[in-house]
């Protein structure tokens, strides 16, 4: 039986292929270890369960009568919900052609004409406008009035007079039923 003699070139090829395998195996194990170390850190950046629970709320609208407003808290901000009367709806639609700072038709601000849902924070400096409770001033346009700097909003929550640059924000919401919504 003839003995196989390895030349120095053959030994380098075998050694190089083993070395390549060791490098790749080391890199693979190192990458897996780094991922196993990094995952808990990355996962800790996700919102906590209590924060996720506050990201959306469900509101029962059945107890709100025509012309009544309620305020609910969502993400630490007041949300105004008003069940508008026919007169308020007609006034809002008539104001669609008015000279508005932030032009937006009433139909773009509501999903159902009788329900106006918006974040109750003045877009000027973050005050909470008056007009939600009975007897509070509603401004020159029958909607909301921010007494801090004199912003007047109409029955669709659009800025009509004063320093506020934008309309009151409308949050993302969906009707779950005719008398229930989910905000957020």
N, CA and C of each residue as an Amber inpcrd file, in Angstrom:
protein
   552
   0.8330000  -1.1550000   0.0000000   0.0000000   0.0000000   0.0000000
   0.8820000   1.2230000   0.0000000   0.5560000   2.0200000  -0.8910000
   1.3850000   3.2090000  -1.0490000   0.9190000   4.2900000  -0.0970000
   1.8880000   4.8460000   0.5470000   1.5850000   5.8930000   1.4910000
   1.4140000   7.2100000   0.7550000   0.3580000   7.9390000   1.1480000
   0.0840000   9.1930000   0.4690000   0.9160000  10.2740000   1.1370000
   1.6890000  10.9240000   0.3320000   2.5520000  11.9760000   0.8480000
   1.8850000  13.3130000   0.5530000   1.7470000  14.1390000   1.6140000
   1.1100000  15.4390000   1.4020000   2.1850000  16.4680000   1.1440000
   1.9240000  17.2180000   0.1510000   2.8480000  18.2960000  -0.1780000
   2.5090000  19.4970000   0.6880000   3.4210000  20.4250000   0.8110000
   3.1260000  21.6160000   1.6150000   1.9050000  22.3750000   1.0910000
   1.6660000  22.3610000  -0.2300000   0.5050000  23.0620000  -0.7910000
  -0.7940000  22.4160000  -0.3120000  -0.8330000  21.0670000  -0.2830000
  -2.0310000  20.3530000   0.1450000  -2.3060000  20.6120000   1.6190000
  -1.2410000  20.6510000   2.4200000  -1.4340000  20.9300000   3.8470000
  -1.9960000  22.3380000   4.0420000  -1.5420000  23.3080000   3.2580000
  -2.0730000  24.6650000   3.3710000  -3.5390000  24.7160000   2.9720000
  -3.9180000  23.9610000   1.9630000  -5.3110000  23.9690000   1.5410000
  -6.1870000  23.3650000   2.6310000  -5.7800000  22.2160000   3.1900000
  -6.5590000  21.6040000   4.2690000  -6.5840000  22.5170000   5.4880000
  -5.4630000  23.0870000   5.8380000  -5.3820000  23.9890000   6.9810000
  -6.2250000  25.2310000   6.7680000  -6.2100000  25.7440000   5.5680000
  -6.9960000  26.9330000   5.2620000  -8.4810000  26.6140000   5.3310000
  -8.9040000  25.4730000   4.8380000 -10.3260000  25.1480000   4.8750000
 -10.7840000  24.9230000   6.3220000  -9.9500000  24.3070000   7.1520000
 -10.2990000  24.1460000   8.5640000 -10.3410000  25.5130000   9.2590000
  -9.4050000  26.3570000   8.9360000  -9.3460000  27.6800000   9.5260000
 -10.5850000  28.4930000   9.1290000 -10.9780000  28.4100000   7.8760000
 -12.1880000  29.1140000   7.4210000 -13.4090000  28.6240000   8.1960000
 -13.5010000  27.3300000   8.3870000 -14.6380000  26.7710000   9.1300000
 -14.6320000  27.2960000  10.5720000 -13.4660000  27.3210000  11.1920000
 -13.3860000  27.8080000  12.5690000 -13.7630000  29.2860000  12.6520000
 -13.3180000  30.0860000  11.6910000 -13.6870000  31.4980000  11.6710000
 -15.1990000  31.6610000  11.5370000 -15.7970000  30.9550000  10.5970000
 -17.2400000  31.0600000  10.3790000 -18.0260000  30.5660000  11.5940000
 -17.5750000  29.4720000  12.1900000 -18.2570000  28.9520000  13.3780000
 -18.1540000  29.9530000  14.5290000 -16.9940000  30.5460000  14.7110000
 -16.7980000  31.5320000  15.7750000 -17.6810000  32.7580000  15.5400000
 -17.7540000  33.2160000  14.3080000 -18.5910000  34.3720000  13.9780000
 -20.0690000  34.0400000  14.2280000 -20.5010000  32.8520000  13.8320000
 -21.8910000  32.4300000  14.0320000 -22.2590000  32.3620000  15.5010000
 -21.4010000  31.7540000  16.3160000 -21.6610000  31.6540000  17.7490000
 -21.6340000  33.0480000  18.3870000 -20.6940000  33.8890000  17.9500000
 -20.6230000  35.2580000  18.4810000 -21.8650000  36.0690000  18.1420000
 -22.3640000  35.9250000  16.9010000 -23.5710000  36.6480000  16.4860000
 -24.7770000  36.1710000  17.2840000 -24.8920000  34.8690000  17.4930000
 -26.0030000  34.3310000  18.2770000 -25.9260000  34.8280000  19.7250000
 -24.7350000  34.8800000  20.2790000 -24.5590000  35.3880000  21.6470000
 -24.9030000  36.8600000  21.7450000 -24.4770000  37.6420000  20.7560000
 -24.7920000  39.0760000  20.7580000 -26.2930000  39.2960000  20.6560000
 -26.9690000  38.5180000  19.8040000 -28.4230000  38.6440000  19.6650000
 -29.1160000  38.2590000  20.9740000 -28.6530000  37.1930000  21.6110000
 -29.2460000  36.7600000  22.8730000 -29.0370000  37.8190000  23.9620000
 -27.9310000  38.5230000  23.9270000 -27.6590000  39.5820000  24.8910000
 -28.4850000  40.8290000  24.5820000 -28.5950000  41.1850000  23.2890000
 -29.2400000  42.4360000  22.8940000 -30.7650000  42.3560000  22.9530000
 -31.3610000  41.1750000  22.7510000 -32.8210000  41.0880000  22.6860000
 -33.5220000  41.6270000  23.9260000 -33.1140000  41.2670000  25.1390000
 -33.8120000  41.8370000  26.3050000 -33.7060000  43.3580000  26.3820000
 -32.5970000  43.8990000  25.9500000 -32.4330000  45.3620000  25.9690000
 -33.3800000  46.0010000  24.9660000 -33.4350000  45.4580000  23.7620000
 -34.3320000  45.9970000  22.7350000 -35.7820000  45.8070000  23.1430000
 -36.1080000  44.6480000  23.6840000 -37.4830000  44.3630000  24.0970000
 -37.9310000  45.2830000  25.2260000 -37.0080000  45.7390000  26.0480000
 -37.3720000  46.6310000  27.1540000 -37.7950000  48.0130000  26.6540000
 -37.5270000  48.3350000  25.3960000 -37.9270000  49.6250000  24.8400000
 -39.3820000  49.6350000  24.3670000 -40.0340000  48.4850000  24.3160000
 -41.4460000  48.4230000  23.9530000 -42.2790000  49.0210000  25.0770000
 -43.4430000  49.5900000  24.7360000 -44.2870000  50.1560000  25.7880000
 -44.7720000  49.0860000  26.7620000 -44.8970000  49.4740000  28.0110000
 -45.3780000  48.5660000  29.0470000 -46.8730000  48.3050000  28.8580000
 -47.3810000  47.2870000  29.4920000 -48.7860000  46.9020000  29.3590000
 -49.7180000  48.0230000  29.8220000 -49.3480000  48.7490000  30.8830000
 -50.2110000  49.8280000  31.3550000 -50.2610000  50.9780000  30.3580000
 -49.1670000  51.2170000  29.6650000 -49.1480000  52.2670000  28.6360000
 -49.9990000  51.8440000  27.4430000 -49.8720000  50.5960000  27.0320000
 -50.6950000  50.1030000  25.9250000 -52.1830000  50.1440000  26.2790000
 -52.5040000  49.8920000  27.5170000 -53.9040000  49.9320000  27.9360000
 -54.4670000  51.3410000  27.8220000 -53.6490000  52.3550000  28.0220000
 -54.0970000  53.7390000  27.9240000 -54.1090000  54.2630000  26.4970000
 -53.5770000  53.4980000  25.5540000 -53.4690000  53.9930000  24.1870000
 -54.8070000  54.0530000  23.4810000 -55.7950000  53.3340000  23.9670000
 -57.1290000  53.4380000  23.3950000 -58.1600000  53.2710000  24.5120000
 -59.2960000  53.9330000  24.3250000 -60.3880000  53.8200000  25.2840000
 -61.6870000  53.6100000  24.5190000 -62.6280000  52.9750000  25.1790000
 -63.9620000  52.8070000  24.6130000 -64.9230000  53.6680000  25.4200000
 -65.8110000  54.3530000  24.7050000 -66.7450000  55.2640000  25.3490000
 -68.1640000  54.8900000  24.9280000 -69.0400000  54.7510000  25.9260000
 -70.4560000  54.4920000  25.6790000 -71.1470000  55.8360000  25.4770000
 -71.7450000  56.0300000  24.3150000 -72.3810000  57.2990000  23.9720000
 -73.8730000  57.3290000  24.2720000 -74.4290000  56.2120000  24.7240000
 -75.8860000  56.1100000  24.8670000 -76.4660000  57.0850000  25.8850000
 -75.7110000  57.4940000  26.8770000 -76.2360000  58.3860000  27.9150000
 -76.1360000  59.8660000  27.5340000 -75.4850000  60.1880000  26.4380000
 -75.3080000  61.5880000  26.0390000 -76.5190000  62.0290000  25.2290000
 -77.1590000  63.0910000  25.6900000 -78.3540000  63.6030000  25.0260000
 -77.9710000  64.6660000  24.0050000 -78.8840000  64.9470000  23.0910000
 -78.6570000  65.9540000  22.0550000 -78.3510000  67.2940000  22.7180000
 -77.2830000  67.9440000  22.2790000 -76.8540000  69.2200000  22.8350000
 -75.9290000  69.0980000  24.0310000 -75.7010000  67.8910000  24.5030000
 -74.8540000  67.6680000  25.6840000 -73.4140000  67.3710000  25.2570000
 -72.4830000  67.7680000  26.1000000 -71.0640000  67.4990000  25.8950000
 -70.5100000  66.7430000  27.0880000 -69.5650000  65.8530000  26.8390000
 -68.8410000  65.1720000  27.9160000 -67.3550000  65.2490000  27.6090000
 -66.5800000  65.0950000  28.6510000 -65.1320000  65.0840000  28.5110000
 -64.6210000  63.7580000  29.0580000 -63.7920000  63.0830000  28.2640000
 -63.1340000  61.8580000  28.7100000 -61.6320000  62.0910000  28.6250000
 -60.8900000  61.2950000  29.3640000 -59.4370000  61.4410000  29.3620000
 -58.8250000  60.3290000  28.5130000 -57.9600000  60.7150000  27.5900000
 -57.2890000  59.7690000  26.7040000 -55.8400000  60.2290000  26.5400000
 -54.9090000  59.3400000  26.8720000 -53.4730000  59.6490000  26.8130000
 -53.1330000  60.9080000  27.6050000 -53.8130000  61.1080000  28.7010000
 -53.5430000  62.2460000  29.5650000 -54.1320000  63.5560000  29.0730000
 -54.9210000  63.5300000  28.0120000 -55.5090000  64.7530000  27.4570000
 -57.0240000  64.6520000  27.5200000 -57.6890000  65.8090000  27.6380000
 -59.1520000  65.7750000  27.5880000 -59.6260000  65.6030000  26.1430000
 -60.6280000  64.7800000  25.9650000 -61.2640000  64.6260000  24.6520000
 -62.7040000  65.0860000  24.8170000 -63.0960000  66.0550000  23.9810000
 -64.4520000  66.5810000  24.0060000 -65.3200000  65.7480000  23.0820000
 -66.4480000  65.2960000  23.6090000 -67.4360000  64.5710000  22.8060000
 -68.7350000  65.3480000  22.9220000 -69.2150000  65.8310000  21.8030000
 -70.4620000  66.6000000  21.8100000 -71.4570000  65.9580000  20.8450000
 -72.6490000  65.7230000  21.3680000 -73.7440000  65.2570000  20.5120000
 -74.4520000  66.5210000  20.0350000 -74.1780000  66.8950000  18.8080000
 -74.6330000  68.1730000  18.2880000 -76.1170000  68.1360000  17.9020000
 -76.7420000  69.2610000  18.1170000 -78.1370000  69.4220000  17.7120000
 -78.1780000  69.7370000  16.2150000 -79.3480000  69.6830000  15.6470000
 -79.5210000  70.0110000  14.2230000 -79.0420000  71.4400000  13.9550000
 -79.3320000  72.3580000  14.8720000 -78.8920000  73.7480000  14.6990000
 -77.3670000  73.8530000  14.6770000 -76.6880000  73.1150000  15.5730000
 -75.2200000  73.1440000  15.5980000 -74.6320000  72.5350000  14.3260000
 -75.2450000  71.4610000  13.8500000 -74.7670000  70.8230000  12.6080000
 -74.9400000  71.7840000  11.4390000 -76.1060000  72.4140000  11.3470000
 -76.3610000  73.3600000  10.2600000 -75.4230000  74.5600000  10.3320000
 -75.1550000  75.0590000  11.5460000 -74.2280000  76.1890000  11.7100000
 -72.8190000  75.7890000  11.2760000 -72.4060000  74.5870000  11.6350000
 -71.0700000  74.1130000  11.2490000 -70.9550000  73.9680000   9.7400000
 -71.9800000  73.4390000   9.1170000 -71.9580000  73.2680000   7.6520000
 -72.0180000  74.6160000   6.9430000 -72.7670000  75.5550000   7.4950000
 -72.8430000  76.8890000   6.8890000 -71.4940000  77.6030000   6.9650000
 -70.7190000  77.3160000   8.0220000 -69.4100000  77.9500000   8.1860000
 -68.3290000  77.3320000   7.2960000 -68.6420000  76.2660000   6.5590000
 -67.6550000  75.6520000   5.6650000 -67.1230000  76.6480000   4.6430000
 -67.9520000  77.6270000   4.2650000 -67.5500000  78.6070000   3.2460000
 -66.9760000  79.8770000   3.8650000 -66.9030000  79.9510000   5.1870000
 -66.3660000  81.1380000   5.8630000 -64.8520000  81.2280000   5.6490000
 -64.3230000  82.4050000   5.9420000 -62.8780000  82.6100000   5.8440000
 -62.2310000  81.9900000   7.0930000 -61.6240000  80.8240000   6.9340000
 -61.0630000  80.0760000   8.0580000 -59.5390000  80.1050000   8.0220000
 -58.9170000  80.1960000   9.2120000 -57.4520000  80.1270000   9.3020000
 -56.9350000  78.7660000   8.8560000 -57.6250000  77.7370000   9.2930000
 -57.2590000  76.3550000   8.9880000 -58.4670000  75.7140000   8.2870000
 -58.6170000  75.9590000   6.9720000 -59.8270000  75.5070000   6.2710000
 -59.9970000  73.9910000   6.3090000 -61.1550000  73.5900000   6.7700000
 -61.4930000  72.1750000   6.8360000 -63.0150000  72.0780000   6.9040000
 -63.6280000  71.3800000   5.9540000 -65.0920000  71.2670000   6.0090000
 -65.5390000  70.4260000   7.2080000 -66.7450000  70.6910000   7.6600000
 -67.2880000  69.9630000   8.8040000 -67.3090000  68.4570000   8.5320000
 -67.6460000  68.0590000   7.3200000 -67.7340000  66.6340000   6.9740000
 -66.3950000  65.9200000   7.1380000 -65.2820000  66.6330000   7.0180000
 -63.9560000  66.0220000   7.1860000 -63.5870000  65.8600000   8.6590000
 -64.3330000  66.5040000   9.5470000 -64.0230000  66.4740000  10.9800000
 -64.8910000  65.4900000  11.7550000 -65.9310000  64.9560000  11.1380000
 -66.8450000  64.0450000  11.8210000 -67.0840000  62.8100000  10.9630000
 -67.3840000  61.6960000  11.6250000 -67.7790000  60.4950000  10.8990000
 -69.2950000  60.4110000  10.8000000 -69.9640000  60.8450000  11.8570000
 -71.4230000  60.9590000  11.8730000 -71.7230000  62.3860000  12.2950000
 -72.5880000  63.0550000  11.5650000 -72.8020000  64.4940000  11.7470000
 -73.1570000  64.8900000  13.1780000 -73.8990000  64.0620000  13.8920000
 -74.3210000  64.4690000  15.2320000 -73.2160000  64.3240000  16.2800000
 -72.1480000  63.5870000  15.9990000 -71.0970000  63.3550000  16.9840000
 -69.8240000  64.0850000  16.5900000 -69.4150000  65.0320000  17.4140000
 -68.1410000  65.7300000  17.2240000 -67.1920000  65.2650000  18.3200000
 -66.0600000  64.6960000  17.9240000 -65.0890000  64.1470000  18.8680000
 -63.7440000  64.7880000  18.5570000 -63.1500000  65.4550000  19.5500000
 -61.8760000  66.1350000  19.3100000 -61.0950000  66.2970000  20.6090000
 -59.7960000  66.4750000  20.4620000 -58.9120000  66.6850000  21.6080000
 -59.1530000  68.1020000  22.1200000 -59.4650000  68.2310000  23.3870000
 -59.8140000  69.5200000  23.9780000 -58.6100000  70.2890000  24.4690000
 -57.6610000  70.5220000  23.5870000 -56.4690000  71.2890000  23.9370000
 -56.2880000  72.3810000  22.8840000 -56.2760000  73.6250000  23.3310000
 -56.1110000  74.7600000  22.4210000 -54.7980000  74.6240000  21.6640000
 -54.8370000  74.8780000  20.3810000 -53.6410000  74.7100000  19.5510000
 -52.6950000  75.8970000  19.6430000 -53.0180000  76.8830000  20.4660000
 -52.1080000  78.0140000  20.6330000 -51.0320000  77.6840000  21.6600000
 -51.4230000  77.5090000  22.9120000 -50.4440000  77.2210000  23.9610000
 -50.8360000  76.0430000  24.8400000 -51.8090000  75.2550000  24.4210000
 -52.1490000  74.0410000  25.1560000 -53.1190000  74.2100000  26.3070000
 -53.8570000  75.3000000  26.3240000 -54.8740000  75.4930000  27.3660000
 -56.0800000  74.6090000  27.0570000 -56.9990000  74.5050000  28.0030000
 -58.2230000  73.7420000  27.7770000 -59.3560000  74.7460000  27.5910000
 -59.9310000  74.7950000  26.3870000 -61.0010000  75.7730000  26.1180000
 -62.2530000  75.5110000  26.9410000 -63.0110000  76.5820000  27.1960000
 -64.2920000  76.5030000  27.8830000 -65.3870000  76.2360000  26.8580000
 -66.5110000  75.7150000  27.3390000 -67.6470000  75.4860000  26.4550000
 -68.2090000  74.0850000  26.5780000 -67.5950000  73.2670000  27.3970000
 -68.0730000  71.8970000  27.5840000 -69.2390000  71.8430000  28.5660000
 -69.1770000  72.6730000  29.5930000 -70.2070000  72.6450000  30.6380000
 -71.2770000  73.6960000  30.3650000 -72.4620000  73.4360000  30.8630000
 -73.5590000  74.3860000  30.7430000 -73.1940000  75.6700000  31.4750000
 -73.4140000  76.7930000  30.8090000 -73.1290000  78.0880000  31.4250000
 -71.7470000  78.6370000  31.1210000 -70.8580000  77.8320000  30.6020000
 -69.5220000  78.3330000  30.2520000 -69.5970000  79.1090000  28.9330000
 -68.7490000  80.1280000  28.8010000 -68.7520000  80.8800000  27.5420000
 -68.3070000  79.9900000  26.3820000 -69.0090000  80.1270000  25.2690000
 -68.6970000  79.3200000  24.0900000 -68.1070000  80.1620000  22.9620000
 -67.7860000  81.3910000  23.2470000 -67.1710000  82.2450000  22.2340000
 -68.1760000  82.8200000  21.2610000 -67.6560000  83.5530000  20.2990000
 -68.4990000  84.2600000  19.3360000 -69.1690000  83.3370000  18.3240000
 -68.7440000  82.0710000  18.2500000 -69.2450000  81.1820000  17.2070000
 -69.9660000  79.9520000  17.7630000 -70.2830000  79.9810000  19.0730000
 -71.0960000  78.9430000  19.6820000 -70.3980000  77.6180000  19.9430000
 -69.0750000  77.5690000  19.8300000 -68.3500000  76.3190000  20.0450000
 -67.6090000  76.3140000  21.3650000 -66.3350000  76.7290000  21.3180000
 -65.4870000  76.7480000  22.5030000 -64.7250000  78.0570000  22.5310000
 -64.3290000  78.4440000  23.7380000 -63.6050000  79.6980000  23.9250000
 -62.4330000  79.4620000  24.8550000 -61.2480000  79.8540000  24.4330000
 -60.0540000  79.7400000  25.2770000 -59.7870000  81.1120000  25.8950000
 -60.0480000  81.2770000  27.1920000 -59.9250000  82.5950000  27.8070000
 -58.4820000  83.0670000  27.9880000 -57.5320000  82.1820000  27.9080000
 -56.1380000  82.5670000  28.1430000 -55.6630000  83.6110000  27.1260000
 -55.9550000  83.3870000  25.8610000 -55.4940000  84.3050000  24.8290000
 -56.5910000  84.6780000  23.8390000 -57.8330000  84.2320000  24.0960000
 -58.9700000  84.6860000  23.3110000 -59.2240000  83.9510000  22.0080000
 -58.9260000  82.6720000  21.9380000 -59.2340000  81.9070000  20.7280000
 -60.6960000  81.4690000  20.7720000 -61.3880000  81.6400000  19.6560000
 -62.7950000  81.2670000  19.5230000 -62.8960000  80.1410000  18.4960000
 -63.5930000  79.0660000  18.8620000 -63.7960000  77.9170000  17.9720000
 -65.2830000  77.7890000  17.6680000 -65.6100000  77.3400000  16.4630000
 -67.0230000  77.1860000  16.0920000 -67.5610000  75.8230000  16.5100000
 -68.7800000  75.4910000  16.0810000 -69.4330000  74.2500000  16.4980000
 -68.8430000  73.0120000  15.8290000 -67.7950000  73.1960000  15.0430000
 -67.0620000  72.0720000  14.4710000 -65.6400000  72.0160000  15.0290000
 -65.3180000  72.8950000  15.9820000 -63.9870000  72.9200000  16.5880000
 -62.9350000  73.5890000  15.7180000 -63.3810000  74.4100000  14.7540000
 -62.4410000  75.1180000  13.8770000 -62.1290000  76.4870000  14.4530000
 -60.8730000  76.8950000  14.3490000 -60.4720000  78.2010000  14.8610000
 -61.0830000  79.2810000  13.9700000 -61.7330000  80.2460000  14.6150000
 -62.3880000  81.3090000  13.8560000 -61.8190000  82.6790000  14.1960000
 -61.3060000  82.8280000  15.4320000 -60.8400000  84.1400000  15.8730000
 -59.8220000  83.9110000  16.9860000 -58.7670000  84.7010000  17.0040000
 -57.7700000  84.5910000  18.0540000 -56.4480000  84.0500000  17.5390000
 -55.4910000  83.8390000  18.4470000 -54.1280000  83.4830000  18.0300000
 -53.8900000  82.0130000  17.6900000 -54.8200000  81.1230000  17.9890000
 -54.5870000  79.6990000  17.7110000 -54.3820000  79.4960000  16.2040000
 -53.3410000  78.7400000  15.8200000 -53.0460000  78.5730000  14.3920000
 -53.8510000  77.4820000  13.6990000 -54.3510000  76.5030000  14.4790000
 -55.0190000  75.3490000  13.8750000 -56.3250000  75.0490000  14.5840000
 -57.1430000  74.2410000  13.9190000 -58.3850000  73.7410000  14.5170000
 -58.0510000  72.7910000  15.6600000 -59.0240000  72.5500000  16.5330000
 -58.8400000  71.5270000  17.5640000 -58.6600000  70.1870000  16.8610000
 -57.7120000  69.3880000  17.3290000 -57.3740000  68.1260000  16.6760000
 -58.4800000  67.0970000  16.8490000 -58.6780000  66.3140000  15.7910000
 -59.6210000  65.1960000  15.8400000 -58.7870000  63.9240000  15.9940000
 -58.9820000  63.1770000  17.0970000 -58.1940000  61.9500000  17.2790000
 -58.7220000  60.8480000  16.3650000 -57.9200000  59.8160000  16.1900000
 -58.4020000  58.6550000  15.4570000 -59.4420000  57.9370000  16.3070000
 -60.5970000  57.6780000  15.7280000 -61.6490000  56.9690000  16.4650000
 -62.4740000  56.1600000  15.4850000 -63.1770000  55.1840000  16.0270000
 -64.0370000  54.3430000  15.2060000 -65.3020000  54.0230000  15.9830000
 -66.4170000  53.9640000  15.2860000 -67.6740000  53.5610000  15.9040000
 -67.7110000  52.0470000  15.9950000 -67.8540000  51.5180000  17.1990000
 -67.9870000  50.0820000  17.3990000 -69.4430000  49.6650000  17.1850000
 -70.3410000  50.5520000  17.5970000 -71.7870000  50.4120000  17.4180000
 -72.3060000  51.8200000  17.2170000 -73.6090000  51.9670000  17.0960000
 -74.1780000  53.3060000  16.9620000 -73.9740000  54.1350000  18.2320000
 -73.7980000  53.4630000  19.3750000 -73.6830000  54.1860000  20.6500000
 -72.3780000  53.8800000  21.3820000 -71.3600000  53.4590000  20.6570000
 -70.0700000  53.1970000  21.3060000 -68.9410000  53.4850000  20.3360000
 -67.8860000  54.1150000  20.8530000 -66.7160000  54.4170000  20.0270000
 -65.4450000  53.9300000  20.7170000 -64.4150000  53.7500000  19.9280000
 -63.0710000  53.4810000  20.4480000 -62.1800000  54.6190000  19.9510000
 -61.5550000  55.2890000  20.8910000 -60.6230000  56.3810000  20.5620000
 -59.2210000  55.7990000  20.6710000 -58.4300000  56.0280000  19.6540000
 -57.0500000  55.5400000  19.6400000 -56.8630000  54.2700000  18.8890000
